[in-house]
Amino acid sequence: LRNVFSIAYVPTESMVPTLNRGDAVLVQYLSSRIGNVECRRDDIVFFSPPEELREYVRRVGNAELRSRDLFVKRIVGCPGDQVHVDARGLVEINGNRVGSGTSSERAQGTRPFVEQHVKLSDVEVFVLGDNPGRSVDSRFWGPLKM
């Protein structure tokens, strides 16, 4: 069962009010190991930090992430979606604004948002934290490869 489930602890406030710092969550690994996993908008996902995120943390936070560290975010964009992030960090998916109206807040100590306009590939999703002022998410380091 260790290869199917794990308990993860939420280390930050990036998903408040859905998940609070210190919450324990049962994480299912099975779906990430089955081919052709269906992307569902609003699903919460745990993932190991991709290289783009590790590099961002090295540059901005002068810290190292380990591949076994888990991040938690919400899927807002699925493969094939058009994503636009403006200089204020406001996000549109297929022309519709997503996230809270305060998404222009940046997590303390972060650099400006990455202005981007991309079409997500067949293996990419766009993820955001529920608490935009405390979340380092796809607005900063781009799409997440599944």
N, C-alpha and C positions, 0 to 999 in steps of 0.2 A: 504493500500500500504506500510505502514511502515514495515510490516512483509515480504515484497517481495523485496523492494529496500531500499538502504541507501546510503548516501553520506559519503565516507571515504576520509580522507586527508592523503597523503603520508608523513610520518614523517621523513624519512631518505633518504639517497642517494643510497640505496641498489639496486634500479631498474633503475638507470640512464644508458643509455639515454632514455629508454622507458617511465619511469615515473620519474618526478623530485620532489625533496623535496618541499612540499607545494601544489602539484597538488591535485585537488579535482576529485574524481572518483566515478561514479555511480556504486554501487555494487549490483548485483542481488543475493538474498538469495535463490530463488526458487529452483535452480538446486541442492543445497546441501540438500534440504528437500525431494527430490524425490528419492526413492530407485533406485538402479542400475544406478547411475550416470556414464556415460562413461568417462573414463580418456582420455584426449587428450593432447599429448605431445605439449609443447609450450604454452598451456593455462596459463594465469595469474590468480592466485588464491589469495583470501583474506581469512585468517583463524585466529581463536583465538589461542593463543600460547598453544601448548600441554605441558604437565607436563615436558617432557624432555627439552624443550626450556626454560621454567620457571626456572627449576633447573640450567641450564647452565648460565642463566643471574644472578641468585642468587650467584653462585660460582664466576663467572668471573667479573661481573659488580657490585656486591654487591647492587643489585637493585631488586625490586619486579615488576613483570608484573601482570596486572589484566586480568581476563578471557575475559573482554570486549575489551581489546586492540586488534587491528587487525594488522596482518603481511601480507605482500604482497610478493609473489615470483612467479617464473615460474616453471611449471611442466616439468621436464626433464626425469623422469623415472616413468613408469606406472606399475600397478600390474603385477607380473610375470617376470618383467625385472631383469636382473642380474646387480648389481651396484658394482663398485669398486672405492674406494677413496684411493689414496696413501697418504703418509706422507706429500707431498707438497700440497695436496688439489686438485690435478688433478682428474677429474671424468671421468669414462668410464661407459657407459650404453650398455650392450650386446656387449662389446668389442670395442665400438666406443667412442672416446673422445668427450665430450660435454663441452660447455662453452668456454670462451675465452682462449687464450694461456697464459693469465696472471692470471689464476685462482689460482696460487700458492700464490698470495698476500693474506694476512690475514687482516681482518678488524682491525683497530687500537684497541689495548687493548685486543684482543681475545687470547685464548690459541691455542695450536697446533690443527690441524685438527684431527678428529677421523678417523684413518685408518680403513676402513671397506670393507668387501666383503659380500654382502647379496643378497638374492633373495627376491624381494618385495612380500609381501603377497597379497591376494585378496583385501585388504582394505588399502594398503599403496601406497604412491607416494613419489618420491624424488624431492625436490624443491631446486632451486638455485636462487640467485639474479642475475640480469643482470650486475651488477657492483661488481665483486667478491672481490675486495679489500675493499669494504664497506658493505659486506653482511654477516650476521650471518644466515646460512641456514643449510640444511641437512648435509653438510660437517662437521658441528660441533656437531649437536645433533641427527642425524639419520633421518630415514624415517618419513613422516607425515602420520598419520592415517586419512582416509577420513571420 
